[in-house]
Amino acid sequence: MSPDGLTDKGRHILVVERDMIVGLSLAEDLLDLGFRVSGPFICAEDVLALMPVDPPDLAIVDVSLRDGSGRQTARALAERAIPFVLFSARDSRETREDEFAETPWVDKPASTERLLEVLNAFIAGRTAPMPGAVA
């Protein structure tokens, strides 16, 4: 599988996933495709500490993290105009109101290929700031 528009070798993807097994599998798939991967992170606190030091180019974010909601991570990504996809088994209708209504969402379970397709489509169509981004 080719990541298409994401093909810059070494592109940095942040994996934020509550389930360590899912996160490790996703990270391994992304590494095999030539991406540089940070994570998986299971807590927002760790992600927020990493971003100023080693900001990612893209992110895959679970809505539910061990230390609460993934919203804090999503907001920090949006403020930095870093493209991300929300990835969750939770019902998207209850989570996607307000600032994340336009953010790409992928329901679990989903393949790495599906996540990359959604990120690719989002990046290709991006002409405005990320939803929820602070101008």
C-alpha positions in Angstrom: 0.0 0.0 0.0 1.3 3.4 -0.9 0.5 6.4 1.4 0.1 8.6 -1.7 0.2 12.3 -0.8 1.8 11.4 2.5 4.8 9.8 0.9 7.6 12.1 2.1 9.9 9.5 3.6 10.3 10.1 7.3 7.1 12.2 7.6 6.4 12.3 11.4 3.1 10.8 12.6 2.0 10.9 16.1 0.0 7.9 17.4 -2.3 8.7 20.4 -4.2 5.5 21.3 -5.6 4.3 24.6 -5.2 0.6 23.7 -1.5 -0.2 23.7 -1.9 -3.3 21.5 -3.9 -1.3 18.8 -1.3 1.6 19.1 1.7 -0.7 18.7 0.2 -2.4 15.7 -0.6 0.9 14.1 2.8 2.3 14.9 4.5 -0.8 13.4 2.4 -0.5 10.2 3.4 3.1 9.8 7.0 2.4 10.4 6.9 -0.3 7.7 5.5 2.3 5.3 8.5 4.6 5.9 7.0 7.1 8.4 8.7 8.3 11.5 6.4 7.5 14.4 6.1 8.9 17.9 4.0 6.8 20.2 1.8 5.2 20.9 0.9 7.5 23.7 -1.9 6.5 26.0 -2.1 9.8 27.9 -2.6 13.4 26.8 -0.1 14.7 29.3 2.8 12.8 27.5 1.7 14.1 24.1 1.5 17.7 25.3 5.0 17.4 26.7 6.4 16.1 23.3 4.7 18.5 20.9 6.9 21.6 21.6 10.1 19.5 21.4 9.3 17.2 18.4 6.1 18.4 16.7 4.5 15.9 14.3 3.5 16.5 10.7 0.2 14.4 11.2 -1.6 12.7 14.0 -4.0 9.9 14.7 -5.9 10.5 18.0 -8.1 8.3 20.0 -11.0 10.2 21.6 -10.7 8.3 24.9 -7.3 8.3 26.6 -6.1 6.8 29.9 -6.1 10.3 31.5 -9.4 11.4 30.0 -10.5 12.8 26.7 -8.4 13.1 23.6 -9.9 16.5 23.1 -7.0 18.3 24.9 -4.6 16.6 22.4 -6.9 17.4 19.5 -7.1 21.1 20.5 -3.3 21.3 20.9 -2.9 19.9 17.4 -5.5 22.2 15.9 -3.8 25.2 17.5 -0.6 24.2 15.7 -2.4 23.6 12.4 -1.3 19.9 12.5 -3.6 17.7 10.5 -5.2 14.9 12.5 -7.9 12.2 12.4 -10.0 11.2 15.3 -10.0 7.4 15.7 -12.4 5.8 18.1 -15.0 3.1 18.9 -17.2 5.7 20.6 -20.2 7.0 18.8 -19.0 10.0 16.7 -22.3 11.8 17.0 -21.9 12.3 20.7 -18.3 13.4 20.4 -18.2 15.5 17.3 -20.3 18.5 18.2 -18.7 21.9 18.5 -15.1 22.4 17.4 -14.5 19.0 16.0 -17.6 18.7 13.8 -15.5 19.0 10.7 -12.5 16.9 11.8 -12.1 13.6 10.0 -13.3 10.6 12.0 -12.6 6.9 11.5 -14.5 4.3 13.4 -12.7 1.4 15.1 -11.9 -1.1 13.9 -10.2 0.2 10.9 -7.0 -0.6 8.9 -3.9 1.5 8.7 -4.7 1.9 5.0 -8.2 3.4 5.9 -6.6 5.9 8.4 -4.1 7.0 5.8 -6.8 7.4 3.1 -8.8 9.7 5.4 -5.7 11.7 6.3 -4.7 12.0 2.6 -8.2 13.1 1.6 -8.3 15.7 4.3 -4.8 17.1 3.5 -5.6 17.2 -0.2 -8.8 19.2 0.4 -7.3 21.5 3.0 -7.5 25.1 2.0 -8.6 26.6 5.3 -7.2 26.3 8.9 -8.0 23.2 10.8 -11.4 23.1 12.4 -11.0 24.5 15.9 -7.8 26.2 15.1 -7.0 29.4 16.8 -6.4 32.1 14.2 
